[in-house]
Amino acid sequence: MRVVVGKIIALVLLVGLLLGLFFKGVEELKPQKNVVSIPEYAPWSEEVIDLAASLPVQEGGRIKPLETRASYAMLQMRGDRRITIEGKGGEKVRVGPTAWMLDIFFRPEIAAELPSFRVDNAEVLKSLGIEFDDRKKRDRYSYAELETHLPTVMQKAGDYQELSSRGADLTPVEEQTLDLATSLQTYFYLTNYFNFVREGIILRAGEGEGKKVSMSTVLATSGQIVDAIRKSQESGGIPPHINELLMQIDQSVMSSKFVFHPLPPTTAEEEKWSSVGELIEATLTGQIADPNQAVRDVQRLEELYDAYREGEKSFAKNLADFRASTMTRAGKDAERSVDTELSFNRVDWFRKALYTFSFGALALLVYLFIHEGAVGKWLRVALWSFTSVGLFLILAGIVHRYMVVLRPPVTNLYETIPYITAGTVLLFLLVELATKNRIALVAAPVVGMAGMVLAAVFQVAAASDSLDPLVAVLRSNFWLTTHVLTVTFGYAAGLGAAVIGFIYIFSRVLGLDGGDKNFRRAITRMTYGIICFTLVLSLIGTVLGGIWANYSWGRFWGWDPKENGALMIVLWTLFILHGRAAGLLREWGVNLAAAFGGVVVTFSWFHVNMLGTGLHSYGFTDGKEAIWYFYGAATFVIVGGMAYSFWESSQQKAKKAAKKNETAKVPANEPA
């Protein structure tokens, strides 16, 4: 009876875990479903979207396709990468990142109607005096709905920023208000970027209406403008019409100076790309090597905007010409990386891996009911197949990402997630090949699914490009690569040991092992072997980290929180191995300690990056609540396992004592 009840409880827990992972993954990967009606919306053609998506731009220290730039901007503001609206005639239109960015640049009046801003907490809106009675607690809002409240948003954001700079802890409402202000500011700069074309420059010789000319025309006469200003200053003051000209130029510069850098440098020696505003400013101040090229660049963007006004066919042709000329100046390496990144975006390896592991988890649920006979055999084949394909998809994604930027594949917190997931799944498959007891095989698809859901959730929460390069001080490629790959594989092994430890705890507490001592010993041997592997990798990785630190910061060890976290893993695994060798830890002790090792690894891997101190500042992120939930759940299971082991031990001692007493009461002449 106990075994049946235990199986039911285990099944309920497993189904709950898998459903939770599935719906969390769907929530993060699927766009929000509130559909707004914009009858005047006309979809962009596939040709225009494909051309625009492949435009090279520079952002975050690297050259990337416009599609990627738009994707992360949309993710930051909206929380997903697609908007569904009702267009002309009620037709459903899906607006992706590139189309969304094109709307912002060329159709700002339509873009303002798109629900581009995610607000998780209605209290944020209430604190700003915004009331929307027909909205749920979590929703998306358009710029048109929020525009009139911009002054209030910016004022409160400024107040909260000042509080934060003084060391005060902000409430969730205050933090989300800051995020909303950042999103609105970015959107404002993007939507006003082409104001230098839309508004042009009004030239006046004196009084009167004046003549509207293009910005490139003004830049072409920048030398004359500078001479006129100098002569005016020498003669006693700048005339009103020149002051007005300077004000117009300044407005154009400020509206097109930030957040978007589509123009390659004017000389081969430079690496930094320019925004239109930076180019205008540098030309007028004489701080540019080739002012004629700058004039041509501004003129090309003006022609691009004019081509949009003429119609989509003309726009597509001009867009193709603009892309070709930009790519030629960017160079072959930039063209290679942009094309490779576009293919990476299209394939979406990690999403496919998540779906594959999900099918593997579904096969696992069926296998728990039918694990014997021909059906059970085919289900085991399905488990192997889905898990192996999921592992291949993660590894292919990691390699493809490396091909985009040609740097070590693991350099930030996001990149550790698919790598550690792949490492744990690979380790489980190797253990299954060695043991053939199906324990690791059962755990592998669940671990794979959990890891890829975590990757999806993290990417949405961070909303930043994880392919951006490292700061210069960290670029010691050989030692960085060997250190990070080794130590993160150690994380994978430590988490794998923890998973097996938790399986042992649940199998004992719920009676799933049926009292099979061979099964218990098999699990313990697996746990022990993986812990040995964890120690080797963690120790080598920690030493390599010291060598990398010596190259990057000039010292081998500095008691940095991340270094201390790595040391904690080494010391904890040493404690387990010495405890086992000394006989202090037996089956229960080894598996309970391994399960707690998962907490130690999680602290070193994730939590250290949230402390806000130390040299590993590249990984700071939100999500402390989720970490504490994990700690709480893990501690509950571990303490529960300890309590059960003590109770079980006391029961066994009581039985032995009772049996001994019964034996003592039997008369000597009677058989015992």
MISEKE-288778 format. One record per residue (C-alpha): residue number from 0; residue in one letter; x, y, z. Coordinates in steps of 0.25 Angstrom, whole numbers. Layout:
N
R/nr/rest/u/v/w
R/NUM/a/X/Y/Z $
...
//
This chain:
672
R/nr/rest/u/v/w
R/0/m/0/0/0 $
R/1/r/11/10/4 $
R/2/v/18/7/-10 $
R/3/v/5/10/-17 $
R/4/v/3/23/-9 $
R/5/g/17/27/-11 $
R/6/k/16/25/-26 $
R/7/i/4/34/-27 $
R/8/i/10/45/-19 $
R/9/a/23/44/-28 $
R/10/l/14/44/-40 $
R/11/v/7/57/-36 $
R/12/l/20/64/-32 $
R/13/l/26/60/-45 $
R/14/v/14/64/-53 $
R/15/g/13/77/-45 $
R/16/l/28/80/-48 $
R/17/l/26/77/-63 $
R/18/l/14/85/-65 $
R/19/g/20/97/-57 $
R/20/l/32/97/-66 $
R/21/f/24/95/-78 $
R/22/f/14/107/-75 $
R/23/k/26/116/-71 $
R/24/g/33/113/-84 $
R/25/v/21/116/-92 $
R/26/e/18/129/-84 $
R/27/e/32/134/-87 $
R/28/l/33/129/-102 $
R/29/k/18/133/-106 $
R/30/p/14/147/-109 $
R/31/q/4/154/-100 $
R/32/k/-10/151/-106 $
R/33/n/-18/164/-104 $
R/34/v/-20/168/-119 $
R/35/v/-22/183/-122 $
R/36/s/-29/188/-135 $
R/37/i/-21/197/-144 $
R/38/p/-29/198/-157 $
R/39/e/-19/207/-164 $
R/40/y/-8/197/-161 $
R/41/a/-2/192/-174 $
R/42/p/8/181/-173 $
R/43/w/22/182/-179 $
R/44/s/26/173/-190 $
R/45/e/35/161/-187 $
R/46/e/45/167/-197 $
R/47/v/46/180/-188 $
R/48/i/46/172/-175 $
R/49/d/57/163/-180 $
R/50/l/66/174/-185 $
R/51/a/64/183/-173 $
R/52/a/67/171/-164 $
R/53/s/80/169/-170 $
R/54/l/85/183/-169 $
R/55/p/98/184/-161 $
R/56/v/98/193/-149 $
R/57/q/107/195/-137 $
R/58/e/102/194/-123 $
R/59/g/108/188/-110 $
R/60/g/122/188/-116 $
R/61/r/119/179/-127 $
R/62/i/113/179/-141 $
R/63/k/100/172/-142 $
R/64/p/88/171/-151 $
R/65/l/77/181/-149 $
R/66/e/68/169/-146 $
R/67/t/76/166/-133 $
R/68/r/76/181/-129 $
R/69/a/61/182/-131 $
R/70/s/59/169/-124 $
R/71/y/65/173/-111 $
R/72/a/59/187/-112 $
R/73/m/45/180/-113 $
R/74/l/49/170/-102 $
R/75/q/53/181/-93 $
R/76/m/41/189/-95 $
R/77/r/30/179/-97 $
R/78/g/35/166/-91 $
R/79/d/33/158/-104 $
R/80/r/37/158/-119 $
R/81/r/24/159/-126 $
R/82/i/11/167/-126 $
R/83/t/-2/162/-132 $
R/84/i/-12/173/-136 $
R/85/e/-24/174/-145 $
R/86/g/-21/182/-157 $
R/87/k/-30/185/-169 $
R/88/g/-43/178/-170 $
R/89/g/-40/171/-157 $
R/90/e/-29/163/-162 $
R/91/k/-19/158/-152 $
R/92/v/-5/163/-154 $
R/93/r/8/159/-147 $
R/94/v/18/170/-145 $
R/95/g/32/164/-142 $
R/96/p/44/172/-137 $
R/97/t/49/177/-151 $
R/98/a/35/182/-155 $
R/99/w/33/188/-141 $
R/100/m/46/196/-143 $
R/101/l/42/200/-157 $
R/102/d/29/205/-152 $
R/103/i/36/213/-141 $
R/104/f/46/220/-151 $
R/105/f/37/222/-163 $
R/106/r/22/222/-158 $
R/107/p/23/227/-144 $
R/108/e/8/231/-143 $
R/109/i/5/216/-145 $
R/110/a/16/211/-136 $
R/111/a/10/220/-125 $
R/112/e/-3/211/-126 $
R/113/l/5/198/-124 $
R/114/p/4/192/-110 $
R/115/s/19/193/-108 $
R/116/f/21/195/-93 $
R/117/r/20/184/-83 $
R/118/v/15/188/-69 $
R/119/d/14/176/-59 $
R/120/n/8/183/-47 $
R/121/a/-4/192/-48 $
R/122/e/1/199/-36 $
R/123/v/12/205/-45 $
R/124/l/1/212/-53 $
R/125/k/-7/216/-41 $
R/126/s/5/223/-35 $
R/127/l/7/231/-47 $
R/128/g/-8/235/-47 $
R/129/i/-11/226/-59 $
R/130/e/-25/219/-59 $
R/131/f/-29/208/-69 $
R/132/d/-41/201/-64 $
R/133/d/-42/191/-75 $
R/134/r/-28/185/-73 $
R/135/k/-23/173/-65 $
R/136/k/-12/174/-55 $
R/137/r/-2/170/-65 $
R/138/d/-3/176/-79 $
R/139/r/3/184/-90 $
R/140/y/1/199/-93 $
R/141/s/4/208/-105 $
R/142/y/12/220/-106 $
R/143/a/-1/228/-109 $
R/144/e/-7/224/-96 $
R/145/l/5/227/-88 $
R/146/e/10/240/-95 $
R/147/t/2/250/-87 $
R/148/h/8/244/-74 $
R/149/l/23/245/-79 $
R/150/p/26/257/-70 $
R/151/t/21/250/-57 $
R/152/v/28/237/-61 $
R/153/m/41/244/-63 $
R/154/q/40/252/-51 $
R/155/k/37/240/-42 $
R/156/a/48/232/-49 $
R/157/g/58/243/-46 $
R/158/d/54/243/-31 $
R/159/y/56/228/-30 $
R/160/q/69/228/-37 $
R/161/e/74/238/-27 $
R/162/l/69/229/-16 $
R/163/s/76/217/-22 $
R/164/s/89/225/-24 $
R/165/r/89/228/-9 $
R/166/g/88/213/-6 $
R/167/a/73/212/-3 $
R/168/d/66/199/-6 $
R/169/l/55/202/-16 $
R/170/t/42/195/-16 $
R/171/p/37/187/-27 $
R/172/v/28/198/-32 $
R/173/e/39/208/-32 $
R/174/e/48/198/-39 $
R/175/q/38/196/-50 $
R/176/t/35/211/-51 $
R/177/l/50/213/-54 $
R/178/d/49/201/-65 $
R/179/l/37/208/-71 $
R/180/a/44/221/-72 $
R/181/t/56/215/-78 $
R/182/s/47/208/-89 $
R/183/l/40/221/-91 $
R/184/q/53/229/-93 $
R/185/t/58/219/-103 $
R/186/y/46/219/-111 $
R/187/f/45/234/-111 $
R/188/y/59/234/-117 $
R/189/l/56/223/-127 $
R/190/t/43/230/-132 $
R/191/n/50/243/-133 $
R/192/y/62/238/-140 $
R/193/f/58/242/-154 $
R/194/n/53/256/-150 $
R/195/f/65/262/-157 $
R/196/v/59/257/-170 $
R/197/r/44/260/-166 $
R/198/e/46/274/-162 $
R/199/g/58/278/-170 $
R/200/i/65/292/-167 $
R/201/i/59/305/-170 $
R/202/l/69/315/-176 $
R/203/r/66/330/-174 $
R/204/a/75/341/-179 $
R/205/g/68/351/-170 $
R/206/e/53/353/-168 $
R/207/g/43/345/-175 $
R/208/e/38/330/-177 $
R/209/g/51/325/-182 $
R/210/k/54/312/-190 $
R/211/k/54/298/-185 $
R/212/v/66/290/-189 $
R/213/s/72/276/-185 $
R/214/m/82/274/-174 $
R/215/s/92/269/-184 $
R/216/t/91/282/-191 $
R/217/v/94/289/-178 $
R/218/l/106/280/-175 $
R/219/a/112/282/-189 $
R/220/t/113/297/-186 $
R/221/s/118/294/-171 $
R/222/g/131/302/-174 $
R/223/q/123/314/-179 $
R/224/i/114/313/-166 $
R/225/v/126/313/-157 $
R/226/d/132/325/-164 $
R/227/a/119/333/-163 $
R/228/i/118/330/-148 $
R/229/r/133/334/-146 $
R/230/k/131/347/-154 $
R/231/s/118/350/-146 $
R/232/q/125/348/-133 $
R/233/e/136/357/-137 $
R/234/s/126/368/-141 $
R/235/g/119/368/-128 $
R/236/g/109/357/-128 $
R/237/i/102/345/-136 $
R/238/p/90/350/-144 $
R/239/p/76/344/-140 $
R/240/h/75/335/-153 $
R/241/i/88/328/-150 $
R/242/n/84/326/-136 $
R/243/e/71/320/-141 $
R/244/l/79/311/-151 $
R/245/l/88/306/-139 $
R/246/m/76/303/-131 $
R/247/q/70/295/-142 $
R/248/i/83/287/-144 $
R/249/d/84/285/-129 $
R/250/q/70/279/-128 $
R/251/s/73/270/-140 $
R/252/v/86/265/-133 $
R/253/m/79/262/-120 $
R/254/s/68/254/-127 $
R/255/s/77/246/-135 $
R/256/k/90/244/-126 $
R/257/f/86/233/-117 $
R/258/v/82/218/-117 $
R/259/f/84/215/-132 $
R/260/h/98/215/-140 $
R/261/p/96/210/-154 $
R/262/l/108/218/-161 $
R/263/p/122/211/-162 $
R/264/p/134/220/-159 $
R/265/t/139/229/-170 $
R/266/t/153/223/-169 $
R/267/a/159/209/-168 $
R/268/e/166/213/-155 $
R/269/e/154/215/-147 $
R/270/e/145/204/-141 $
R/271/k/133/212/-135 $
R/272/w/121/214/-143 $
R/273/s/113/227/-143 $
R/274/s/99/231/-141 $
R/275/v/94/243/-150 $
R/276/g/94/252/-139 $
R/277/e/109/249/-135 $
R/278/l/113/251/-150 $
R/279/i/106/264/-151 $
R/280/e/113/269/-138 $
R/281/a/126/264/-143 $
R/282/t/125/270/-156 $
R/283/l/121/284/-151 $
R/284/t/132/284/-141 $
R/285/g/143/280/-150 $
R/286/q/145/267/-143 $
R/287/i/144/257/-154 $
R/288/a/154/252/-164 $
R/289/d/146/251/-176 $
R/290/p/134/262/-176 $
R/291/n/130/258/-190 $
R/292/q/127/244/-186 $
R/293/a/119/249/-174 $
R/294/v/111/258/-184 $
R/295/r/109/246/-193 $
R/296/d/104/237/-181 $
R/297/v/94/247/-176 $
R/298/q/89/248/-191 $
R/299/r/88/233/-192 $
R/300/l/78/233/-180 $
R/301/e/70/245/-186 $
R/302/e/69/237/-199 $
R/303/l/65/225/-192 $
R/304/y/54/232/-185 $
R/305/d/49/239/-197 $
R/306/a/49/226/-204 $
R/307/y/39/221/-194 $
R/308/r/30/232/-197 $
R/309/e/30/229/-212 $
R/310/g/25/214/-209 $
R/311/e/30/201/-205 $
R/312/k/36/197/-218 $
R/313/s/45/209/-218 $
R/314/f/48/207/-203 $
R/315/a/52/193/-205 $
R/316/k/62/196/-216 $
R/317/n/68/208/-208 $
R/318/l/69/199/-195 $
R/319/a/76/188/-203 $
R/320/d/86/199/-208 $
R/321/f/88/205/-194 $
R/322/r/91/191/-189 $
R/323/a/101/187/-200 $
R/324/s/109/200/-198 $
R/325/t/109/199/-183 $
R/326/m/113/185/-183 $
R/327/t/124/188/-193 $
R/328/r/130/199/-183 $
R/329/a/128/190/-171 $
R/330/g/137/179/-177 $
R/331/k/136/164/-180 $
R/332/d/137/160/-165 $
R/333/a/125/168/-162 $
R/334/e/117/162/-174 $
R/335/r/121/148/-169 $
R/336/s/116/151/-154 $
R/337/v/103/158/-158 $
R/338/d/99/147/-168 $
R/339/t/103/136/-158 $
R/340/e/95/143/-147 $
R/341/l/83/144/-156 $
R/342/s/84/129/-158 $
R/343/f/85/127/-143 $
R/344/n/73/135/-141 $
R/345/r/65/128/-151 $
R/346/v/69/114/-146 $
R/347/d/66/117/-132 $
R/348/w/73/105/-126 $
R/349/f/70/107/-112 $
R/350/r/55/108/-114 $
R/351/k/55/95/-122 $
R/352/a/63/88/-111 $
R/353/l/52/92/-101 $
R/354/y/41/86/-109 $
R/355/t/50/74/-111 $
R/356/f/52/72/-96 $
R/357/s/37/74/-94 $
R/358/f/34/63/-103 $
R/359/g/44/54/-95 $
R/360/a/37/58/-82 $
R/361/l/24/54/-88 $
R/362/a/30/41/-92 $
R/363/l/35/39/-78 $
R/364/l/21/41/-72 $
R/365/v/16/30/-81 $
R/366/y/28/21/-78 $
R/367/l/25/22/-63 $
R/368/f/12/15/-66 $
R/369/i/17/6/-76 $
R/370/h/31/2/-74 $
R/371/e/31/-13/-77 $
R/372/g/29/-21/-90 $
R/373/a/31/-16/-105 $
R/374/v/24/-3/-101 $
R/375/g/33/0/-90 $
R/376/k/45/-3/-99 $
R/377/w/40/7/-110 $
R/378/l/38/17/-99 $
R/379/r/52/16/-94 $
R/380/v/57/17/-109 $
R/381/a/48/30/-109 $
R/382/l/54/35/-96 $
R/383/w/68/33/-102 $
R/384/s/64/39/-115 $
R/385/f/58/52/-110 $
R/386/t/69/54/-100 $
R/387/s/80/52/-110 $
R/388/v/74/61/-120 $
R/389/g/71/72/-109 $
R/390/l/86/71/-105 $
R/391/f/90/72/-120 $
R/392/l/81/84/-122 $
R/393/i/88/91/-110 $
R/394/l/102/88/-114 $
R/395/a/99/93/-128 $
R/396/g/93/106/-123 $
R/397/i/106/108/-114 $
R/398/v/115/105/-126 $
R/399/h/106/114/-135 $
R/400/r/107/126/-125 $
R/401/y/122/124/-125 $
R/402/m/123/125/-140 $
R/403/v/115/139/-139 $
R/404/v/126/146/-130 $
R/405/l/138/136/-130 $
R/406/r/140/137/-115 $
R/407/p/139/127/-104 $
R/408/p/125/121/-103 $
R/409/v/123/124/-89 $
R/410/t/126/138/-84 $
R/411/n/113/143/-77 $
R/412/l/102/137/-68 $
R/413/y/92/134/-79 $
R/414/e/102/126/-87 $
R/415/t/105/117/-75 $
R/416/i/91/112/-75 $
R/417/p/90/105/-88 $
R/418/y/105/100/-86 $
R/419/i/102/95/-72 $
R/420/t/89/89/-76 $
R/421/a/96/82/-88 $
R/422/g/107/77/-78 $
R/423/t/97/71/-68 $
R/424/v/89/64/-79 $
R/425/l/102/59/-85 $
R/426/l/107/54/-72 $
R/427/f/94/47/-69 $
R/428/l/94/40/-83 $
R/429/l/109/35/-80 $
R/430/v/105/30/-66 $
R/431/e/93/23/-73 $
R/432/l/102/16/-83 $
R/433/a/111/11/-71 $
R/434/t/100/7/-62 $
R/435/k/88/3/-70 $
R/436/n/79/5/-58 $
R/437/r/70/16/-65 $
R/438/i/72/25/-53 $
R/439/a/80/36/-60 $
R/440/l/72/33/-73 $
R/441/v/59/37/-66 $
R/442/a/65/50/-60 $
R/443/a/72/55/-73 $
R/444/p/60/60/-81 $
R/445/v/54/67/-68 $
R/446/v/67/74/-66 $
R/447/g/68/78/-80 $
R/448/m/54/84/-80 $
R/449/a/57/91/-67 $
R/450/g/70/97/-72 $
R/451/m/64/102/-85 $
R/452/v/52/108/-78 $
R/453/l/62/115/-69 $
R/454/a/70/120/-81 $
R/455/a/57/126/-87 $
R/456/v/52/132/-74 $
R/457/f/66/138/-72 $
R/458/q/67/144/-86 $
R/459/v/53/151/-85 $
R/460/a/57/156/-71 $
R/461/a/70/162/-75 $
R/462/a/66/167/-88 $
R/463/s/80/169/-93 $
R/464/d/89/164/-104 $
R/465/s/97/153/-98 $
R/466/l/106/152/-110 $
R/467/d/112/166/-107 $
R/468/p/127/166/-105 $
R/469/l/135/165/-91 $
R/470/v/141/177/-86 $
R/471/a/156/178/-90 $
R/472/v/161/174/-76 $
R/473/l/155/161/-77 $
R/474/r/160/157/-91 $
R/475/s/170/147/-88 $
R/476/n/164/137/-98 $
R/477/f/172/124/-95 $
R/478/w/171/125/-79 $
R/479/l/157/130/-80 $
R/480/t/152/119/-88 $
R/481/t/159/108/-81 $
R/482/h/155/113/-67 $
R/483/v/140/116/-70 $
R/484/l/138/103/-78 $
R/485/t/144/95/-67 $
R/486/v/138/102/-55 $
R/487/t/124/102/-62 $
R/488/f/125/87/-65 $
R/489/g/128/85/-50 $
R/490/y/115/93/-47 $
R/491/a/108/83/-57 $
R/492/a/114/71/-50 $
R/493/g/110/77/-36 $
R/494/l/96/79/-40 $
R/495/g/95/65/-46 $
R/496/a/100/59/-33 $
R/497/a/89/68/-26 $
R/498/v/78/62/-35 $
R/499/i/82/48/-33 $
R/500/g/83/51/-18 $
R/501/f/68/57/-18 $
R/502/i/64/44/-26 $
R/503/y/70/36/-14 $
R/504/i/62/44/-4 $
R/505/f/49/43/-11 $
R/506/s/51/28/-14 $
R/507/r/53/25/1 $
R/508/v/43/34/7 $
R/509/l/32/30/-3 $
R/510/g/36/16/-3 $
R/511/l/38/16/-18 $
R/512/d/50/7/-17 $
R/513/g/42/-5/-11 $
R/514/g/53/-7/0 $
R/515/d/62/-12/-11 $
R/516/k/76/-10/-5 $
R/517/n/83/-12/-18 $
R/518/f/75/0/-24 $
R/519/r/79/8/-13 $
R/520/r/94/4/-14 $
R/521/a/94/7/-29 $
R/522/i/88/21/-27 $
R/523/t/99/24/-16 $
R/524/r/110/19/-25 $
R/525/m/105/28/-36 $
R/526/t/104/40/-26 $
R/527/y/118/37/-21 $
R/528/g/124/36/-35 $
R/529/i/118/49/-40 $
R/530/i/123/56/-27 $
R/531/c/137/51/-30 $
R/532/f/136/57/-44 $
R/533/t/131/70/-38 $
R/534/l/143/71/-29 $
R/535/v/153/69/-41 $
R/536/l/146/79/-50 $
R/537/s/144/90/-39 $
R/538/l/158/89/-34 $
R/539/i/164/90/-47 $
R/540/g/154/101/-51 $
R/541/t/157/109/-39 $
R/542/v/172/108/-41 $
R/543/l/171/112/-56 $
R/544/g/162/124/-51 $
R/545/g/173/129/-42 $
R/546/i/183/129/-54 $
R/547/w/172/136/-63 $
R/548/a/170/146/-51 $
R/549/n/186/148/-51 $
R/550/y/186/152/-66 $
R/551/s/173/160/-65 $
R/552/w/175/167/-52 $
R/553/g/189/165/-47 $
R/554/r/186/156/-36 $
R/555/f/184/141/-34 $
R/556/w/174/141/-23 $
R/557/g/166/152/-16 $
R/558/w/155/146/-8 $
R/559/d/145/151/-18 $
R/560/p/131/145/-16 $
R/561/k/132/137/-28 $
R/562/e/145/131/-24 $
R/563/n/139/128/-11 $
R/564/g/127/121/-17 $
R/565/a/137/112/-25 $
R/566/l/145/109/-13 $
R/567/m/132/106/-5 $
R/568/i/129/95/-16 $
R/569/v/143/89/-15 $
R/570/l/142/89/1 $
R/571/w/128/83/1 $
R/572/t/131/72/-9 $
R/573/l/144/69/-1 $
R/574/f/135/68/12 $
R/575/i/126/58/5 $
R/576/l/138/49/0 $
R/577/h/145/49/13 $
R/578/g/133/47/21 $
R/579/r/130/35/12 $
R/580/a/144/29/13 $
R/581/a/144/31/28 $
R/582/g/130/24/30 $
R/583/l/123/36/35 $
R/584/l/114/37/23 $
R/585/r/107/25/18 $
R/586/e/96/24/7 $
R/587/w/87/34/14 $
R/588/g/98/44/17 $
R/589/v/105/44/3 $
R/590/n/92/46/-4 $
R/591/l/87/57/6 $
R/592/a/100/64/5 $
R/593/a/100/63/-10 $
R/594/a/86/69/-10 $
R/595/f/91/81/-1 $
R/596/g/103/82/-11 $
R/597/g/92/87/-21 $
R/598/v/90/98/-12 $
R/599/v/104/101/-11 $
R/600/v/106/101/-26 $
R/601/t/94/110/-29 $
R/602/f/99/120/-19 $
R/603/s/113/120/-26 $
R/604/w/107/120/-40 $
R/605/f/95/129/-39 $
R/606/h/94/136/-25 $
R/607/v/108/142/-24 $
R/608/n/105/150/-37 $
R/609/m/93/156/-29 $
R/610/l/101/161/-17 $
R/611/g/105/174/-24 $
R/612/t/119/173/-20 $
R/613/g/132/167/-26 $
R/614/l/138/167/-40 $
R/615/h/128/158/-46 $
R/616/s/119/170/-49 $
R/617/y/115/165/-63 $
R/618/g/105/156/-57 $
R/619/f/96/164/-48 $
R/620/t/82/162/-50 $
R/621/d/68/161/-43 $
R/622/g/61/149/-38 $
R/623/k/66/147/-24 $
R/624/e/52/143/-20 $
R/625/a/53/131/-29 $
R/626/i/66/127/-23 $
R/627/w/61/127/-9 $
R/628/y/49/119/-13 $
R/629/f/59/109/-18 $
R/630/y/67/109/-6 $
R/631/g/54/107/2 $
R/632/a/49/96/-6 $
R/633/a/63/89/-6 $
R/634/t/64/91/9 $
R/635/f/50/86/12 $
R/636/v/53/73/4 $
R/637/i/67/71/11 $
R/638/v/62/73/25 $
R/639/g/50/64/22 $
R/640/g/60/54/17 $
R/641/m/68/55/29 $
R/642/a/56/54/39 $
R/643/y/52/41/31 $
R/644/s/65/35/32 $
R/645/f/66/37/47 $
R/646/w/52/32/48 $
R/647/e/55/20/40 $
R/648/s/68/17/48 $
R/649/s/61/18/61 $
R/650/q/50/8/55 $
R/651/q/61/-1/51 $
R/652/k/68/0/65 $
R/653/a/54/-3/72 $
R/654/k/52/-15/63 $
R/655/k/65/-21/66 $
R/656/a/63/-18/81 $
R/657/a/50/-25/81 $
R/658/k/55/-37/73 $
R/659/k/66/-38/83 $
R/660/n/57/-37/95 $
R/661/e/48/-48/89 $
R/662/t/60/-57/87 $
R/663/a/64/-55/101 $
R/664/k/50/-59/106 $
R/665/v/50/-73/99 $
R/666/p/53/-84/108 $
R/667/a/67/-91/106 $
R/668/n/60/-105/103 $
R/669/e/51/-99/93 $
R/670/p/55/-95/79 $
R/671/a/56/-81/76 $
//
